[in-house]
């Protein structure tokens, strides 16, 4: 995965001549000089608040995300050494303020995000899809910043040479609190071995201001051949690349994790079925299949609207069974029960629910994703 800007020489410096804008507080404007391989200088306008917020806020009129809020110096300080990078290729230090940083002896990767207006739902808080996208972004940046990234989407150098990619087989997310628009969250991620031929990746999300953990997640990944689409053992060369980053730590204790088998739904056992769901071109990722986060939206298509309105989705487990491509038409199936496996009466909004889901091919009914979700009543819980 190549860097967004593979610079040969980048320097950030303060310019007295650049215009300033007054927006209720003092603003400093910086000029970034960038010289690429052809020695052509490009200038970028960077705006940052010089009051209490410490991160870069705007580049060329566009807000940036992923800044390390706690580590960027006040731009009000007229230092010519705020950021000075000289390297032939991008490395973990080149984009530390844009991507994130390593902590705990470079085995934990930490990145900061601001929740944007287009990442919230009708209740004005981040959605499960938003959280999953942030987890995925942090994982990819972890690989890129470690220096392991090859020319694949999150693949290492040795994986790229062998045309191998990572694919997720299972992910479990527990949400204690959803962030609101404008909130800043801090995400930590790390990896460890999962059996002989798998890798486990964990995350925790904190509220940046309170440092309280608000979300935990764990996942299992295996290697697949990019061309044959078949699973592969982890080559020893790849194992040697990733082993130095292994950390024997779990975000969710084993006794609290959802490790139970997810039962398969059928037309007879499902309470609701939504058919005719069609992947779009924009749903595809760089590995030429539907991005795994997109499945969540299709799964929720078969959840009753009153459940979406009256409950908070506090836990979700997904088991990925098969790839999905743009040409496939999908069915979404859902069954619901009160927590404790008792029968559900949808109109009883004070009960907590557990749902089982299935996303399948419409043509041959082949399974794509099995899922389980837990919903807590908003009348009883403030999540």
Secondary structure by P-SEA (a helix, b strand, c coil): ccccccccbbbbbbbccbbbbbccbbbbbbbbbbbccccbbbbbbbbbbccccccccccccccccccccccccccccccccccccccccccccccccccccccccccbbbbbbccccccccccccccaaaaaaaaaaaaaaaaaaaccccccccccaaaaaabbbbbbcbbbbbbcccccccbbbbbbbbcccccccbbbbbbcccccccccccccccbbbbbbcccccccccccaaaaaacccccccccccccccccccbbbbbccccccccccccccccccccccccccccaaaaaaaccccaaaaacccccbbbbbbcccccccccbbbbbbbbcccccccccccccccbbbbbbbbbcccccccccbbbbbbbcccccc
